[in-house]
Amino acid sequence: MSSIEVRAEEAASGAAARSQTPENVQGAGVPGAEKSGPEKGRRRNRSDETLNGAARFRRWWVPYVWIAAPLAAVLLFYVYPFVNTLLLSFTDARPLGGGGAFVGLDNYRTLLEDDAFAGALLNSVVYAVVVVPFLTFLPLLLALLVKERIPGIGVFRSLYYTPAVASVVVVSLAWVFLLKDDGMINTVLRWTGMVDEPVPFLTGRWWLLISAMLITLWKGLPYYMILYLSALANVDKSLYEAAEMDGAGAIRRFFTVTLPGVRIMVYLVAVLVMIGSMKVFSEVYLLSNGTGGVGGASETLTMYIQKVGIADSTYGSLGLGSAASVVLFVLTLGFLVASRRLNKKAEER
């Protein structure tokens, strides 16, 4: 027998010996072969084959432990307050008087007959209708101006973002000094002869709301500009080049390339602005020194809720305030559903 044949026979014998290991014997179904070590008595499943490392030995209940704390926080701070507010809206509860008795729909009937509630509802709707379009598209235009990489643009972005990080209380108080009857704005207007009497920025019903809207726009523009900058960075530059080669101007490129490319972000910004506008409180409250204008004519729904619900801890109606909160929730939800449908129709086109 030659040396080559001897080596071939030795290799075949070694392969046969390796095939008789306990693991392979058990895999072939030979009785009596058992696994040893940690694998003994442990049932394998198909998911083990797709896992690696410590994940293969993790207990089934470990993921539930990780989500227990966030789930408890959501139930405690979101679900429970919502359900409790809904239940309180059907009672005559007081802020410090316990649960109160069940009164059915009396609180909602009171809201329908209350002129102050109707005025607050109108103010909130007007506030949202005016602010949402401006605060949805102005940041996009501003982002287009500052997205170019030119020397010093980073400093400009940082300076322009300052209003977004400033406290709304500080910003509102600063605007009070500018807008009051003897403030800088009225002084300049009278000095130039544009007006004879001070403009009632802080006392007139609509002037007060317009002033609050300007503060909302001034604070919100840089924040939403940053969101749009992140969205514009993901728009394929080759689309701009192709549109430019086709002879498209700046306006046409905006409507055919930029706007479709950031459509999702536009919808997100519109939703965020809508929610924030419907629950506006600080701007109007601080500009009017907590009164909501002369006779409360400029107060919003959130100010009305605070006034009737918790401002007077002894005689305030927590049930009435809760009912107004439910109306605010339904109204906001209605606007969101309508915007969702409009966005869906735009996508289908």
LUMVEXVEX-938338 format. One record per residue (C-alpha): residue in one letter; residue number from 1; z, y, x. Coordinates in Angstrom, 3 decimals. Layout:
% LUMVEXVEX-938338
(A,NUM,(Z,Y,X)) ...
***
This chain:
% LUMVEXVEX-938338
(M,1,(0.000,0.000,0.000)) (S,2,(-0.973,3.347,1.379)) (S,3,(1.439,6.276,1.823)) (I,4,(-0.321,8.220,-0.946)) (E,5,(0.278,5.416,-3.447)) (V,6,(3.948,5.164,-2.384)) (R,7,(4.511,8.884,-3.002)) (A,8,(2.808,8.746,-6.401)) (E,9,(5.015,5.841,-7.430)) (E,10,(8.181,7.694,-6.302)) (A,11,(7.168,10.832,-8.307)) (A,12,(6.597,8.738,-11.442)) (S,13,(10.004,7.077,-11.053)) (G,14,(11.729,10.472,-10.673)) (A,15,(10.078,11.842,-13.822)) (A,16,(11.174,8.814,-15.810)) (A,17,(14.757,9.216,-14.566)) (R,18,(14.855,12.906,-15.553)) (S,19,(13.601,12.076,-19.030)) (Q,20,(16.705,9.912,-19.588)) (T,21,(19.231,12.800,-19.297)) (P,22,(21.810,13.091,-22.175)) (E,23,(20.185,16.226,-23.538)) (N,24,(16.756,14.653,-23.793)) (V,25,(18.161,11.399,-25.129)) (Q,26,(19.944,13.302,-27.959)) (G,27,(16.804,15.337,-28.676)) (A,28,(14.875,12.065,-29.031)) (G,29,(17.340,10.799,-31.605)) (V,30,(19.014,8.064,-29.429)) (P,31,(22.387,7.142,-31.022)) (G,32,(25.531,7.761,-29.062)) (A,33,(24.304,10.709,-27.051)) (E,34,(26.489,13.805,-27.559)) (K,35,(26.509,17.330,-26.222)) (S,36,(29.426,18.398,-24.110)) (G,37,(31.081,21.757,-23.505)) (P,38,(30.808,24.758,-25.856)) (E,39,(27.769,23.269,-27.626)) (K,40,(29.714,20.226,-28.823)) (G,41,(30.345,20.290,-32.555)) (R,42,(28.473,23.569,-32.965)) (R,43,(25.708,23.607,-35.533)) (R,44,(22.490,25.136,-34.283)) (N,45,(20.166,27.099,-36.497)) (R,46,(16.775,28.603,-36.070)) (S,47,(18.130,32.118,-35.618)) (D,48,(19.830,31.000,-32.383)) (E,49,(16.434,30.483,-30.824)) (T,50,(15.572,34.179,-31.346)) (L,51,(18.882,35.507,-29.977)) (N,52,(19.993,35.776,-26.388)) (G,53,(23.117,36.538,-24.433)) (A,54,(26.412,37.069,-26.255)) (A,55,(24.608,37.488,-29.583)) (R,56,(24.174,33.695,-29.797)) (F,57,(27.958,33.197,-29.910)) (R,58,(28.839,36.145,-32.158)) (R,59,(30.740,35.346,-35.352)) (W,60,(28.956,35.948,-38.670)) (W,61,(31.546,38.507,-39.798)) (V,62,(31.293,40.797,-36.744)) (P,63,(28.517,43.043,-38.208)) (Y,64,(30.628,43.611,-41.319)) (V,65,(33.504,44.839,-39.149)) (W,66,(31.223,47.423,-37.552)) (I,67,(30.067,48.837,-40.895)) (A,68,(33.506,48.738,-42.541)) (A,69,(34.692,52.139,-41.235)) (P,70,(31.475,54.092,-42.086)) (L,71,(31.324,52.416,-45.499)) (A,72,(34.946,53.342,-46.192)) (A,73,(34.240,56.957,-45.186)) (V,74,(31.239,57.145,-47.537)) (L,75,(33.243,55.690,-50.425)) (L,76,(36.230,57.949,-49.763)) (F,77,(34.499,61.264,-49.095)) (Y,78,(31.280,60.971,-51.133)) (V,79,(31.340,58.331,-53.870)) (Y,80,(34.931,58.852,-55.026)) (P,81,(34.711,62.690,-55.249)) (F,82,(31.442,62.433,-57.182)) (V,83,(32.794,59.922,-59.688)) (N,84,(36.067,61.846,-60.003)) (T,85,(34.207,65.120,-60.651)) (L,86,(32.098,63.428,-63.314)) (L,87,(35.207,62.086,-65.053)) (L,88,(37.069,65.409,-64.809)) (S,89,(34.169,67.184,-66.519)) (F,90,(35.189,65.417,-69.741)) (T,91,(38.845,66.527,-69.546)) (D,92,(40.891,69.727,-69.809)) (A,93,(42.475,69.178,-66.385)) (R,94,(44.130,72.043,-64.504)) (P,95,(44.152,72.403,-60.695)) (L,96,(47.904,71.645,-60.572)) (G,97,(48.304,70.016,-63.966)) (G,98,(47.325,66.408,-63.419)) (G,99,(44.441,64.476,-64.951)) (G,100,(44.330,66.254,-68.315)) (A,101,(43.332,64.946,-71.737)) (F,102,(39.906,63.732,-72.716)) (V,103,(37.940,66.466,-74.535)) (G,104,(34.470,64.940,-74.660)) (L,105,(31.607,67.428,-74.313)) (D,106,(33.716,70.535,-74.999)) (N,107,(33.379,71.786,-71.414)) (Y,108,(29.598,71.546,-71.557)) (R,109,(29.549,73.389,-74.899)) (T,110,(31.665,76.126,-73.340)) (L,111,(29.166,76.470,-70.497)) (L,112,(26.279,76.878,-72.939)) (E,113,(28.129,79.692,-74.710)) (D,114,(29.294,81.460,-71.535)) (D,115,(27.123,84.435,-70.535)) (A,116,(28.643,84.426,-67.040)) (F,117,(27.455,80.851,-66.514)) (A,118,(23.947,81.730,-67.716)) (G,119,(23.828,84.670,-65.304)) (A,120,(25.063,82.549,-62.386)) (L,121,(22.511,79.866,-63.223)) (L,122,(19.703,82.423,-63.269)) (N,123,(20.839,83.934,-59.964)) (S,124,(20.899,80.529,-58.265)) (V,125,(17.454,79.557,-59.543)) (V,126,(15.941,82.902,-58.490)) (Y,127,(17.624,82.596,-55.092)) (A,128,(16.093,79.150,-54.541)) (V,129,(12.637,80.086,-55.850)) (V,130,(12.422,83.049,-53.466)) (V,131,(14.034,81.541,-50.369)) (V,132,(12.402,78.091,-50.327)) (P,133,(8.766,79.195,-49.792)) (F,134,(9.665,81.788,-47.154)) (L,135,(12.070,79.551,-45.242)) (T,136,(9.637,76.631,-45.377)) (F,137,(6.520,78.309,-43.962)) (L,138,(7.773,81.265,-41.884)) (P,139,(9.485,78.964,-39.327)) (L,140,(6.227,77.018,-39.029)) (L,141,(4.281,80.173,-38.211)) (L,142,(6.961,81.216,-35.754)) (A,143,(6.881,77.772,-34.108)) (L,144,(3.118,78.123,-33.638)) (L,145,(3.710,81.391,-31.794)) (V,146,(6.329,80.053,-29.391)) (K,147,(5.031,76.520,-28.792)) (E,148,(2.689,77.599,-26.002)) (R,149,(3.922,77.006,-22.456)) (I,150,(3.906,80.486,-20.964)) (P,151,(6.310,82.058,-18.433)) (G,152,(9.590,83.145,-20.023)) (I,153,(9.023,81.422,-23.373)) (G,154,(12.162,79.299,-22.889)) (V,155,(14.323,82.425,-22.654)) (F,156,(12.754,83.807,-25.824)) (R,157,(13.418,80.540,-27.684)) (S,158,(17.056,80.589,-26.599)) (L,159,(17.581,84.205,-27.634)) (Y,160,(15.862,83.700,-30.965)) (Y,161,(18.062,80.672,-31.708)) (T,162,(21.245,82.765,-31.405)) (P,163,(21.533,83.584,-35.161)) (A,164,(21.510,79.873,-35.996)) (V,165,(24.631,79.186,-33.921)) (A,166,(26.503,82.298,-35.046)) (S,167,(29.133,81.928,-37.770)) (V,168,(27.942,82.866,-41.243)) (V,169,(31.153,84.859,-41.686)) (V,170,(30.506,86.957,-38.571)) (V,171,(26.847,87.450,-39.500)) (S,172,(27.663,88.492,-43.072)) (L,173,(30.335,90.963,-41.988)) (A,174,(27.930,92.472,-39.460)) (W,175,(25.336,92.935,-42.195)) (V,176,(27.948,94.565,-44.427)) (F,177,(28.296,97.392,-41.890)) (L,178,(24.518,97.764,-41.828)) (L,179,(23.983,97.691,-45.598)) (K,180,(26.900,99.702,-46.987)) (D,181,(26.288,103.142,-48.495)) (D,182,(27.104,104.968,-45.259)) (G,183,(25.733,102.198,-43.035)) (M,184,(22.948,102.482,-40.514)) (I,185,(20.124,101.375,-42.843)) (N,186,(20.970,103.846,-45.614)) (T,187,(21.517,106.564,-43.028)) (V,188,(18.059,106.030,-41.542)) (L,189,(16.435,105.899,-44.988)) (R,190,(17.991,109.200,-46.023)) (W,191,(17.321,110.845,-42.661)) (T,192,(13.599,109.984,-42.921)) (G,193,(13.498,111.253,-46.504)) (M,194,(12.504,107.899,-47.988)) (V,195,(15.453,107.969,-50.434)) (D,196,(17.703,110.664,-51.822)) (E,197,(20.609,108.426,-52.753)) (P,198,(22.005,105.398,-50.912)) (V,199,(20.350,102.122,-51.874)) (P,200,(22.989,99.891,-53.555)) (F,201,(22.454,96.933,-51.243)) (L,202,(26.016,95.670,-51.862)) (T,203,(26.568,96.691,-55.479)) (G,204,(23.281,96.337,-57.362)) (R,205,(22.720,92.917,-58.913)) (W,206,(19.307,92.164,-57.436)) (W,207,(19.808,94.259,-54.308)) (L,208,(22.863,92.177,-53.449)) (L,209,(20.929,88.942,-53.937)) (I,210,(18.038,90.266,-51.832)) (S,211,(20.474,91.188,-49.065)) (A,212,(21.958,87.691,-49.168)) (M,213,(18.458,86.197,-49.061)) (L,214,(17.656,88.211,-45.934)) (I,215,(20.752,86.832,-44.224)) (T,216,(19.789,83.288,-45.213)) (L,217,(16.287,83.814,-43.834)) (W,218,(17.561,85.447,-40.639)) (K,219,(19.948,82.558,-39.926)) (G,220,(17.625,79.769,-41.033)) (L,221,(14.398,80.795,-39.282)) (P,222,(15.365,79.706,-35.728)) (Y,223,(16.952,76.438,-36.895)) (Y,224,(13.910,75.246,-38.807)) (M,225,(11.643,76.613,-36.058)) (I,226,(13.148,74.034,-33.697)) (L,227,(12.404,71.265,-36.214)) (Y,228,(8.803,72.385,-36.465)) (L,229,(8.469,72.574,-32.684)) (S,230,(9.434,68.911,-32.430)) (A,231,(6.869,68.034,-35.112)) (L,232,(4.098,70.099,-33.504)) (A,233,(4.667,68.317,-30.193)) (N,234,(3.583,65.054,-31.862)) (V,235,(0.281,66.382,-33.196)) (D,236,(-2.622,64.922,-31.211)) (K,237,(-4.194,67.675,-29.108)) (S,238,(-7.564,65.931,-29.245)) (L,239,(-7.746,66.840,-32.937)) (Y,240,(-7.580,70.523,-32.028)) (E,241,(-10.267,70.039,-29.400)) (A,242,(-12.527,68.216,-31.856)) (A,243,(-12.032,70.892,-34.509)) (E,244,(-12.753,73.640,-31.990)) (M,245,(-15.946,71.887,-30.902)) (D,246,(-17.006,71.793,-34.552)) (G,247,(-16.634,75.555,-34.684)) (A,248,(-13.364,75.696,-36.622)) (G,249,(-11.437,78.919,-36.237)) (A,250,(-7.683,79.342,-35.925)) (I,251,(-7.088,79.513,-39.683)) (R,252,(-9.223,76.465,-40.396)) (R,253,(-7.519,74.494,-37.605)) (F,254,(-4.171,75.380,-39.150)) (F,255,(-5.092,73.997,-42.570)) (T,256,(-7.095,70.973,-41.374)) (V,257,(-5.101,69.869,-38.324)) (T,258,(-1.693,71.524,-38.039)) (L,259,(-0.542,71.404,-41.650)) (P,260,(-1.525,67.739,-42.252)) (G,261,(0.084,66.813,-38.926)) (V,262,(3.470,68.269,-39.864)) (R,263,(3.367,67.496,-43.604)) (I,264,(6.390,65.202,-43.441)) (M,265,(8.421,67.871,-41.643)) (V,266,(7.326,70.502,-44.179)) (Y,267,(8.634,68.315,-46.984)) (L,268,(11.908,67.680,-45.148)) (V,269,(12.444,71.391,-44.485)) (A,270,(11.654,72.250,-48.122)) (V,271,(14.236,69.712,-49.336)) (L,272,(16.917,70.977,-46.947)) (V,273,(16.260,74.602,-47.874)) (M,274,(16.291,73.759,-51.590)) (I,275,(19.684,72.064,-51.358)) (G,276,(21.130,74.887,-49.264)) (S,277,(19.770,77.585,-51.597)) (M,278,(21.145,75.990,-54.743)) (K,279,(24.661,75.812,-53.277)) (V,280,(24.652,79.199,-51.537)) (F,281,(28.117,80.730,-51.497)) (S,282,(29.218,82.435,-48.282)) (E,283,(26.487,85.075,-48.054)) (V,284,(26.945,86.450,-51.587)) (Y,285,(30.734,86.029,-51.491)) (L,286,(31.174,87.937,-48.237)) (L,287,(28.668,90.694,-49.009)) (S,288,(30.364,91.373,-52.364)) (N,289,(33.887,91.009,-50.949)) (G,290,(34.470,88.027,-53.233)) (T,291,(33.592,89.812,-56.479)) (G,292,(30.003,88.676,-56.937)) (G,293,(28.841,92.242,-57.393)) (V,294,(29.787,94.705,-60.129)) (G,295,(31.235,92.648,-62.977)) (G,296,(30.242,89.434,-61.221)) (A,297,(26.578,90.075,-62.046)) (S,298,(25.363,88.631,-58.728)) (E,299,(27.557,85.553,-58.507)) (T,300,(25.891,82.174,-58.001)) (L,301,(26.739,78.798,-59.517)) (T,302,(29.009,77.851,-56.631)) (M,303,(30.901,81.141,-57.006)) (Y,304,(31.220,80.518,-60.746)) (I,305,(32.590,77.024,-60.074)) (Q,306,(35.120,78.414,-57.621)) (K,307,(36.167,81.190,-60.033)) (V,308,(36.698,79.091,-63.176)) (G,309,(37.808,75.917,-61.435)) (I,310,(40.184,76.562,-58.553)) (A,311,(40.567,80.333,-58.036)) (D,312,(43.517,80.362,-60.448)) (S,313,(45.607,77.315,-59.607)) (T,314,(47.787,77.739,-62.708)) (Y,315,(45.405,78.646,-65.508)) (G,316,(42.056,77.651,-64.011)) (S,317,(40.037,74.984,-65.785)) (L,318,(39.266,72.162,-63.384)) (G,319,(37.411,70.365,-66.152)) (L,320,(35.119,73.363,-66.761)) (G,321,(34.489,73.763,-63.051)) (S,322,(33.657,70.059,-62.778)) (A,323,(31.208,70.351,-65.670)) (A,324,(29.487,73.254,-63.916)) (S,325,(29.348,71.136,-60.738)) (V,326,(27.614,68.347,-62.648)) (V,327,(25.068,70.847,-63.998)) (L,328,(24.444,72.084,-60.450)) (F,329,(23.931,68.502,-59.263)) (V,330,(21.496,67.688,-62.076)) (L,331,(19.568,70.908,-61.489)) (T,332,(19.273,70.258,-57.747)) (L,333,(18.248,66.657,-58.381)) (G,334,(15.577,67.850,-60.813)) (F,335,(14.107,70.195,-58.199)) (L,336,(14.094,67.402,-55.615)) (V,337,(12.353,64.957,-57.969)) (A,338,(9.739,67.588,-58.822)) (S,339,(9.107,68.334,-55.137)) (R,340,(8.818,64.618,-54.426)) (R,341,(6.158,64.205,-57.096)) (L,342,(4.221,67.201,-55.835)) (N,343,(4.333,65.821,-52.307)) (K,344,(3.147,62.413,-53.533)) (K,345,(0.190,63.971,-55.347)) (A,346,(-0.707,65.938,-52.211)) (E,347,(-0.682,62.712,-50.151)) (E,348,(-2.957,60.968,-52.681)) (R,349,(-5.542,63.722,-52.303)) 
***
